[in-house]
Amino acid sequence: MTEPLKEILPGMTGRAEVTVTRDLTVGAHVEGMPPVYATPMMIMLMEVASGSAVRKHLPPGWVTVGSEVSIRHLAPTPVGRTVVATARVLEVEGRSVLFAVEAHDGERKIGEGTHRRGAVNLESFAKRFGV
């Protein structure tokens, strides 16, 4: 059996960034809400940063998918500001990787928490779930 995470080590890091646009705000999706960076968008950026930390170290045909998030959204971010998410591998257990994640908007930390991703063989995944 393949050990897809054998090259993943604690301390590996990843990064992702985005400039907040109107469509990334909670106000664009929920009537009456302010035009500030939406929590689900921040979580997605943290997932992208986490995936980027390990992507190059996976065997061909393998990816990681999100399976758990524990995130606190600490401060609002207005349209136009750039958000940078970072991820650091904390532990590898079986076929899952636990990350410490943070997001900053250039002025302050806006989010923090942990995120777990599982290793998935794309061919097997497609057969099992028909995607």
N, C-alpha and C positions, 0 to 999 in steps of 0.2 A: 504494500500500500504506500502511496506517495505521502510524504511528509511536507506539505506545501509551505509550512511556516518555519522550516528548519533554519533558514537564513535570517529570520526576523529576530532582532535583539533589542532588549530594553535600552532606551536612550535614543533610538532612531527618531528622527523628526520629520515633519511635513508642514507645509504652509499653503494657504490659499487666500486670495484677496478678491474683493469686489467693491465697486463704487456703488453706493446706495442710489438707486433710481426709484421713481414713484411706484413702479410695479413690484418692488421688493418691500414695500411698506405694508403695515397692517391696514392702513387706511384704504389701500387699493383693493382690499379683499373683504373688509368688514365695514359696512356703512356706519358712519359716525365716529370712526376711530381716527386717531391722528396719523399724519404721514411720517411715521418713524419706522425704522428697520424692524421687520417682523421676526418674532422668535423662531418660527419654522425655517425662515431663510438663514438665520444665524446658525441653526443646527445643521442645515444642509452644508453650509460653508465649512463647519467643523468636520463633517463627514468627509468632504472632499480633501481637506488637509490631512485627515487620518489615512485615507486611502493612498494619498500621495507619499506618505511616509514609508509605505511598504511595497507599493506597486512594482518597483524595479527589482525587488528581491523575491518575487513569486515565480514559480515555474510557469512555462508557457501554458496557456489555457486556464489559468487560475486567476481569480479576482477575490477581493474581500467585499462583503456586503454588511451593512449596518444591522445590528441585532438588538442593541440596547443603548439608551441615552439617559444620562442624569445630568441635566444642565440647569444652571441658574442664569436668567437674563437680568443683568445688573443695572443697566442704564440705557436710555433711549439714544438712538443715533438718527440725525436728520438726513434728508436727501442731500446728496453731493459729497458726503464724507466717505472715505475709503475705510473699509473694514478688513482687517487682517486676522485670519484664524490660524492658530498653530496647534499642532498635535505632537505628543511625545509618547512613544511606546513605554508603558509601565510594566506589562507582563504578557507573556505568551503562555497559553494554557490549552493543550490539545490543538484544536483547529480555530481557536479564537485569540484575538489580540485586544488587550485593554489599553486605552489611550487616556492621557490627561489632555484636555483641550481648553483653549482660551481664545477669546476674541477681543480685539482692541480696535478703537475707531480713530486713533491718532491723538486723542486727548485723554482717554481713560480705558480701563478694562470694562468691556460691556457684557462679557459672558465667561463662564467657566464651568467645568465639570468633568465628567468622564464619558467615554464612548467605547463600546465594544463592537468589533467587527469579526465576522466569521469567514473562513476561507471556503470558497466554492469553486468547484470545477465546472466551467461553463457548459461543456458538452453534457455532463450528467444532469446539470440544472435544467437545461433546455429539454432534455428527454423527460425528466420527471414532471416538469410544470408546463410543458408545451409552449415555451416562449423562445 
